[in-house]
Structures are given as C-alpha cells and as structure tokens.
Amino acid sequence: SGSGTGTRISRITGMPFDHLTRKDFREFPPFLQNSTPEDDLNLYVCMQKPFKLFPEFDELVCGILQKDPKGHAILHGDDQTGHTDRFVQRMTAAGCDMARVHFLSSLPSHELFALYKTASVILDSYPAGGCTTTREALELGKAIVTWPARLLGGRWTLGLFHSIGMSEETKSRLVANSREEYISKAVELGTNRATRASVELEIERTIPSLFGREEAVQEWEKILMRVSPVKHCDNTPVLVENDNGNGNERIEL
C-alpha cells in the first residue's frame, strides 16, 4: 500500500482504503459492523486461504477465544472447494465457540488492507505461515503473532521481523515457541492496548527498511548468474543448446 498524497491506496487495485470501516464488511454480523476499533471487542484476523489452515491451527484459534471472551476470529471462507465446511467441523470438534468465528469471502486488496487496519491482532497461520500477507500487514503497522515452524514455509514472518531490525523486546511479544505462548501473546496484544500500541509503533518505525534494499537486488543477481547458461556479460560468444522441436540447435549468444 502507498501513496504520495498521504492517502493510502492499494497498489494492486489503485483504490484508497483508509475511509473504509467495519460497516463496509457486509459479511460481518450487525454487531461487528456497528463496532469500532475503540470498542471493547477484539478482532483476531487470519485471511490465509482455508487450504493453508492445518488442524494444528484450530487449537490456536479456539484457545484465543477461550482466553479472551470478547474476542472474535475473522477467517477466510471458501465454499467452492468445501474447505470451509471441513474447517468448521474441525474447529467445532476442537471446542471453538463458533458464534465468535466469522468467515469472509475473498476481498479485493484495498478491502483486505482495510480489514487489517481495523483488526486488533493479525494471526500468522501455523504450521504454514504467511509471507506476502505478513509483509502487507507489517506495512500497515499491524502486530502479527507467529509461531515459527520447522520448515521454511512457516518461518517467513520471523524472517521479516529479523530483516526490518525489530528489537528483541518486540519480537518477544510476537514470536511464540509453543501453543500456549501463541495463545497468550495473541490475547495480551488483543486485550492490552498499551502493549499493542507500543508494538505497532516500532513496526511503523522499522518497516521502511524492508523496501528499496540494494542487497536484495544483488542476491537475485548472484543466483540468476549462477543458474544462467550465459556465463559472461562481455562480448565473449557463448553457445547454448536450444530444443526447437526438430532436434537441438546450437545458438551463439
């Protein structure tokens, strides 16, 4: 998201989103539509696609709602594939209060950013976590609770925290090492406005360092040069094999 005018817009849709409120989310129940971030009602948002929400994540969401009686979970619905129905069945079996679990359809990016903006806490899914989702939420200055998994797909959020130079104190409020820590950290941020404001302030301060980084360009250059069949950037001819459908052809570059 960004704009040179002070009004934030989605770079994807070109639409502003700062003017959008909870009233604009028609799939919210009326009491959520009529609430504001200042009300004593906490929104825990995870808009990862349902296929990315593993059974391990069910207990995290249910545990948060059990620990925070004023909490509501906002999740991504997907009726076309039936994933939502299976997810509801699993969460019900895990003891979730489904009256406080709300599913939204896919949103255009500017509406998704508005949803993040109005959230109390963003939940990183587990064990398959977010990458683009995390970057977008961080760019909006939102606190994201994560439980880094063993494999790369569950460690992007932690990596982004490191990349922006987030302090160890702030990371300790966002990075969990167990189910219990994930639930406790999410609820602490959801219910303690002072803690949340402190975390969000540091994210807003450090997130600019994620963009326009020359070392990212250099690392891409290194790997592309390493895997490219063209080994020279001077005038030295390089022969490569090209399968044109009629046998291999040698081409001079």
Secondary structure, DSSP 8 states (H G I E B T S, - for coil): -B-TTSS-B-TTT--B-TT--GGG-TTS-HHHHT--TTSS-EEEEE-S-GGG--HHHHHHHHHHHHH-TTEEEEEE--TTTTHHHHHHHHHHHTT--GGGEEEE----HHHHHHHHHH-SEEE--SSS--SHHHHHHHHTT--EEB---SSGGG-HHHHHHHHTT--HHHHHHHB-SSHHHHHHHHHHHHH-HHHHHHHHHHHHHHGGGGSS-HHHHHHHHHHHHHH-S---SSS---EEEEE-SSSEEEEE-
